[in-house]
Amino acid sequence: MITLSIPHRLCFPPTTTTSSPHSQTKPRTVTFQRRRRTTTTTACAASENPHQRQNPNQKKQRDSKAENTADGDGEKGIDPAGFLAKRGISHKAFAQFLRERYKVLKDMKDEILKRHESFMVLASGFELLGMHRHPEHRVDYMEWAPGARYCAIIGDFNGWSPTENCAKEHYFGHDDYGYWFIILQDKLREGEEPDKYYFQMYNYIDDYDKGDSGVTAEELIKKANEEYWQPGEDRFVNHRFEGPVKLYEQIFGPNGPQTLEDLPDIPDAETRYKEWAAKHGPSPTAVIDSGKEYDIFNVIVDPQWHEKVRALKPPVMYWFETRKGRKAWLKKYSPGIPHGSKYRVYFNTPNGPLERVPAWATYVQPEAEGRQAYAIHWEPPPEDAYKWRNTNPKVPKSLRIYEAHIGISGSEPKVSSFNDFTDKVLPYIKEAGYNAIQLIGIVEHKDYFTVGYRVTNFFAVSSRYGTPEDFKRLVDEAHGLGLLVFLEIVHSYAAADEMVGLSMFDGSNDCFFRSGKRGQHKYWGTRMFKYGDPDVLHFLLSNLNWWIMEYQIDGFQFHSVSSMMYTHNGFASFTGDLEEYCNQYVDKDALAYLILANEILHDLHPNIITIAEDATFYPGLCEPTSQGGLGFDYYVNLSVSDLWSTFLESVPDHEWNMTKIVNTLISNKEYADKMLMYAENHNQSISGRRSFAEILFGELDKNSHHYKESLLRGSSLHKMIRLITLTIGGCAYLNFMGNEFGHPKRVEFPTSSNNNSYLLATRQWDLLAKDGVHRDLFSFDKDMMKLDENERVLSRGFPSIHHVNDSSMVIAYIRGPLLFVFNFHPKDSYDSYSIGVEEAGEYQIILNTDEIKYGGQGSLKEDQYFQKTISRRVDGPRNCLEVSLPSRTAQVYKLRRILRI
């Protein structure tokens, strides 16, 4: 029951009317909303349903951020096809598709806001679902399983009994949307008496006994009322029937019937109102129940009193005084489900009983060595819980990302841990000059050899690397070193495993995923999400927010978004015709989800970074969502690594085409400031392929008389490929762990085909301690990172590429005050090669791939490091430099002094 503890005057109906609209008090609408659970409320959490329907007046009360996200302000500033005009693109079919997609998004938002108070609530499902300790000495569990008929929690704490801890109907155990609610009460210790008040709350974190001093709830309520209410203001609280009595007298008079037998037949409210309205005119404060599922009461309130009450703070602090501390809780109760307990969720379905690992579990032990998978209740005591020490670093203007996999980051043939990575690899990454790390395979997955892409438990860090507290320490230490932490997130598909994953979670085939062929990836055997389902959106969007809120993640790379954007999963030939991006094979629901994800993430966390991995270069990937884009901050140019792989493996050195290299590296000039580039990432090392270093050095015979020549070739190309990829375009660069020093072996995870060997699932860090090519390559990569840090290469505008010569195999371009010159010719060197520059002056080499410390020959003498321009127009610019270009070398010149002519 909800009590309105404010003085008020009910007008039912008004006895007088006025002709002037300014002479009457404007009625205020008071709407009774659902109560929200917080740590300070005494309401039973089981009474809260995050998916209740809301009336139109409740929509008006949403926070402004949610209204903006929902495009509630008259679609102000929204143009579903705006970026087409901005880019000068005219295509009627694609423009129409964008408008239709926007309507799908708008309908999706409307449906969401019927069930959630705001988009922030939509993306905060982890606050309710899963296991959560409640202040009233209990643990609450909520799960979504619409296809189940019965739900229970089984585990080692209750002997794996499917009847001891189950959802009960009279405990709000099941709602119409398929959400199940289970309460696991803490157990009263022997000899202890139950709490006097059913709403007694405990603070499980602070180690104190505050509240045990003998102060009763009645004394606190009296104290709060004395300080909160002015004399006479608590009249309605103390005289609750005064209002109904006056209303009774108004209807029947002072001498009305005293018993039910004396009560005459009373017409219904609507009939009485119509009779009154015919005599007095319509009333602005009349209340008529129109049969809707909500009630709206128009109450006239004294405006001065209303403002006075609004200025007061609710007396919540007094309720805090009733809370007891951790000592008191442990003395009286033992946890209903202790920390570290193993558990699963038990369903009874039309197809029989099922046991599943909960979808919202935060720590999971996957199947291993014949053992069934189970979730682990993670609720460490305060002294063991990790305490954050560092804040998130500021987002730099240019990103130098170090991509890593925790399991293979060690030198020993075993699965490495979070702590190993924190202690040994993080300092190395900082020393190498990178400013961000991107972690793959972090989210729990059943099979190690899948590299983490067949995710089974989306809210859990992989237990094979350590505990959630270990991962928090890793992120915190990275932040302390000034490194951003990105996570590669896989929302484009999920593992098809049933016991430990989401497939057939509640016994039905279409719980989280599409049914039929659309529910299966055409080539990978994985499951495809139902992106148009509000409950699936609730799960996925909450998952993104969870990693930020719980683990302080700074950004996400969305893996293989082409798998979700097309019904053919991106496995089709693309010519670049816009028709291919708006035909019947494009999934509008998936695109709407990506837009919604970017909108919500950037609204809730303005500094978050989102990166799209899309092999199809979908138009508008990085355009604002208000202009018809998908809202990503960066997109990955996947064609670059394919180009280099093809050249190294299949094309003779003298046939390398400079024009093709340049066109591939700058394939999308309009979005150069949004482009993330890499020469090779984990795909070249892990996906059954060879790393560049293995291609270049793997087959060298040290006893061969061509060994030194081949080693020089491999070292030179390794450095040049990385330098041109970093500097020619884009403002973000990525490198996979170990490739910076030319790791000699590919990655091969333990499988039955290699007798479960971990020999190639490692990184050979010891190579850096020895003189040789690997140490030289690392020195160059380190200085290349310093080049960007000191000269801000990536954050500068798009370069001026003014020299591309396929005959001489020379490429030159200017980016800011820097001139980059590459000679890819395998044999020809040039003593005085003319390269145009705009500014007349003195130029100095600040990076040279041919230096001896980088494994080069040191062909250039010291006096050749300084060059003075010649007043001669070459390649367009008014001046030129005559530089010495040894074969297979690259040089970076910086303008040191400008000469005025």
Helices and strands as residue ranges (DSSP letters): E 28-31, G 45-47, H 56-59, H 64-69, H 82-86, H 92-113, H 119-122, G 125-127, E 130-134, E 138-144, E 150-155, G 169-171, E 179-185, E 187-188, H 217-228, H 235-238, H 242-252, H 269-280, E 296-299, H 303-311, H 316-320, H 326-332, E 333-334, E 342-349, E 352-356, E 363-365, E 374-376, E 399-405, H 418-420, I 421-425, H 426-432, E 436-440, E 443-445, G 448-450, E 455-462, H 468-480, E 484-489, G 516-519, H 534-551, E 555-558, H 562-565, G 578-581, H 588-604, E 609-612, G 625-627, E 634-636, H 639-650, G 653-655, H 658-665, G 669-674, E 675-677, H 682-686, H 692-697, H 707-727, E 732-736, G 739-741, G 752-754, G 765-769, H 773-791, E 800-805, E 810-815, E 818-823, E 830-837, E 841-848, G 852-854, G 862-865, E 866-868, E 879-885, E 889-898
